[in-house]
Amino acid sequence: MKLFYPLAALPVAMMAIASCATMPSDAGDPQAAFWDALASHCGNAYEGALVSEDARDADMAGNAMVAHWAQCSDNRIAVAFHIFDGDAHGGWNRSRTWILTRNAGVITLKHDHRHADGEADAVTFYGGTTATPGTPNAQDFPVDPESIALFEREGLDASLTNVWRMEVDPAGREDARFVYQLTRGNDPSRLFRVAFDASEPVTPPPPAWGWE
């Protein structure tokens, strides 16, 4: 497994990702090219780690992480996000799945949160839809009205300006990476960023909770 960029090197790393060559078949449509790059990893799993240094995420620092492209179809991709927490459930928290759907060329990201018994969490299926073309390797997902209503109902005011971001290189590319990131418009200091080595697949983990 390759080393991940420290936080101080993130701007350079992000520039490197953005400068990658586009996929020729979708050169004129960044979201289509992004979807193709994401779909090229279907069935694969990759090891990753927290690369941001926000103190609010200290409990995840150093923990093993795996992203698994668990289900794929032409217009839907489900990526399970597994975190080793060393406490219960065999040491792994398998509560999170990122669900991306494509409709009329626009991509939506939703977060499926489950408990170990498979039941949905009170805060689940929130996310956003791409508001700008983005690039073939990176797309931002500003929080949508449905999610804002959910956060307000659950008293999660800090999440009302969430912007999620995914970055991906096509499978088979040397040093390919997959990145998931959260920032907040009302809190410039907030940064949650995990990066995965998408050039070296690992054995897929068990299904995420509720996805058996």
C-alpha positions in Angstrom: 0.0 0.0 0.0 1.4 3.4 -1.0 1.9 6.2 1.4 -0.8 8.9 1.6 -0.2 12.6 1.2 0.1 14.5 4.5 -2.3 17.5 4.9 0.5 19.9 4.1 0.9 18.3 0.7 -2.8 18.2 -0.2 -2.9 21.2 -2.5 -0.1 19.6 -4.6 -1.9 16.2 -4.6 -5.2 17.8 -5.6 -3.5 19.6 -8.5 -1.9 16.4 -9.6 -5.3 14.6 -9.6 -6.9 17.5 -11.5 -4.1 17.5 -14.1 -4.6 13.8 -15.0 -5.5 13.2 -18.7 -9.2 13.0 -19.4 -10.9 9.9 -20.8 -11.0 10.4 -24.6 -14.6 9.0 -25.0 -16.1 11.7 -22.7 -13.7 14.6 -23.2 -16.5 17.0 -23.7 -18.6 15.9 -20.7 -16.8 16.0 -17.4 -19.6 14.3 -15.4 -19.8 11.5 -17.9 -16.0 11.0 -17.8 -16.1 11.1 -14.0 -18.8 8.5 -14.0 -16.8 6.3 -16.3 -13.7 6.6 -14.1 -15.8 5.7 -11.0 -17.5 2.8 -12.7 -14.1 1.4 -13.9 -13.5 0.3 -10.3 -16.7 -1.8 -10.0 -16.2 -4.9 -7.8 -12.8 -3.7 -6.5 -11.9 -2.8 -2.9 -9.0 -0.5 -1.8 -7.3 0.3 1.4 -7.2 3.9 2.6 -6.6 6.3 5.5 -7.6 9.6 7.0 -5.3 12.3 5.5 -6.8 15.4 7.0 -5.9 16.6 10.5 -9.1 18.1 11.9 -9.1 17.4 15.7 -12.8 16.5 15.4 -11.8 13.3 13.6 -9.0 12.3 16.0 -10.8 9.0 16.8 -10.3 7.9 13.2 -6.7 8.9 12.8 -4.5 5.9 12.0 -7.5 3.5 11.6 -7.5 1.1 8.7 -10.2 2.0 6.0 -11.5 0.1 3.0 -13.7 1.4 0.1 -15.5 -1.4 -1.7 -17.4 -0.9 -5.0 -20.1 -3.3 -3.8 -22.9 -2.8 -6.3 -22.8 -1.3 -9.8 -25.3 -0.8 -12.6 -25.4 1.6 -15.6 -26.8 4.5 -13.5 -26.1 3.5 -9.8 -22.9 2.7 -7.9 -22.7 1.8 -4.3 -19.4 2.2 -2.5 -19.2 0.7 1.0 -16.9 2.6 3.4 -15.5 0.3 6.2 -13.6 1.7 9.2 -11.7 -0.4 11.7 -12.5 0.9 15.2 -11.3 -2.0 17.3 -14.2 -2.1 19.6 -17.2 -4.2 18.7 -18.6 -6.0 15.6 -15.4 -7.8 14.9 -13.4 -4.6 15.0 -15.0 -3.0 11.9 -17.7 -0.4 11.6 -19.6 -1.2 8.4 -22.3 1.3 8.8 -21.6 3.6 5.8 -22.3 3.2 2.1 -22.0 6.0 -0.5 -24.6 5.7 -3.2 -24.1 7.6 -6.5 -26.9 7.7 -9.1 -26.9 9.3 -12.6 -30.0 10.8 -14.1 -30.1 12.9 -17.2 -26.3 13.4 -17.0 -26.4 14.7 -13.4 -24.9 12.8 -10.5 -26.3 12.6 -7.0 -24.5 11.4 -3.9 -26.4 9.9 -0.9 -25.1 8.5 2.3 -26.7 5.2 3.5 -26.2 4.8 7.3 -27.2 1.6 9.0 -26.9 0.0 12.5 -25.3 -3.4 12.9 -28.7 -5.1 12.8 -29.3 -3.5 9.3 -31.8 -1.0 10.5 -31.5 2.6 9.1 -30.0 5.2 11.3 -32.1 8.3 12.1 -29.8 10.3 10.0 -29.5 8.6 6.6 -29.8 9.1 2.9 -28.6 12.6 2.9 -26.3 14.2 0.3 -26.4 16.4 -2.7 -26.3 16.7 -6.5 -23.6 18.1 -8.7 -24.3 21.7 -9.3 -21.5 22.5 -11.8 -19.8 20.4 -14.5 -16.7 19.7 -12.3 -13.9 17.8 -13.9 -13.4 14.3 -15.2 -11.5 13.5 -12.0 -13.4 15.5 -9.3 -17.0 16.4 -8.6 -18.5 18.4 -5.7 -21.9 17.7 -4.2 -23.5 20.6 -2.3 -26.1 19.7 0.3 -29.6 19.4 -1.2 -32.8 20.8 0.3 -34.0 17.4 1.4 -30.9 16.9 3.4 -31.1 20.3 4.9 -34.6 19.5 6.2 -33.3 16.3 7.7 -30.4 18.0 9.4 -32.7 20.7 10.8 -35.1 18.1 12.1 -32.3 16.3 13.8 -30.6 19.4 15.3 -27.5 19.1 13.1 -27.2 22.8 12.2 -23.4 22.4 11.6 -24.2 20.3 8.5 -26.5 22.7 6.8 -23.7 23.9 4.4 -22.0 20.6 3.8 -20.2 20.1 0.5 -19.0 16.6 -0.3 -16.4 15.9 -2.9 -15.1 12.8 -4.7 -12.0 12.5 -6.7 -11.2 9.4 -8.8 -8.7 8.2 -11.4 -9.6 5.4 -13.8 -8.7 1.9 -12.8 -5.4 0.6 -14.2 -3.7 4.0 -14.0 -0.5 4.1 -12.2 -0.8 5.8 -8.8 -4.6 5.9 -9.2 -6.4 7.3 -6.2 -9.9 7.7 -4.8 -10.7 10.5 -2.4 -13.8 11.3 -0.3 -14.0 14.7 1.3 -16.3 16.9 3.4 -16.1 20.6 3.9 -18.6 23.2 5.2 -19.3 26.7 3.9 -20.1 28.0 7.4 -16.9 26.5 8.9 -13.8 27.1 6.8 -11.7 25.1 9.2 -13.8 21.9 8.7 -12.0 19.3 6.6 -12.6 15.6 6.5 -10.6 13.8 3.8 -9.9 10.1 3.3 -7.7 8.8 0.4 -7.5 5.3 -1.0 -4.8 3.7 -3.1 -6.9 2.8 -6.2 -4.0 1.2 -8.0 -3.8 -1.9 -5.8 -7.1 -3.8 -5.2 -7.4 -5.8 -2.0 -9.7 -8.7 -1.0 -13.3 -7.3 -0.7 -14.6 -7.1 2.9 -17.9 -8.5 4.1 -21.0 -6.6 3.0 -21.9 -3.3 4.7 -24.6 -3.6 7.4 -28.0 -4.0 5.9 -26.5 -4.9 2.5 -26.1 -8.7 3.0 
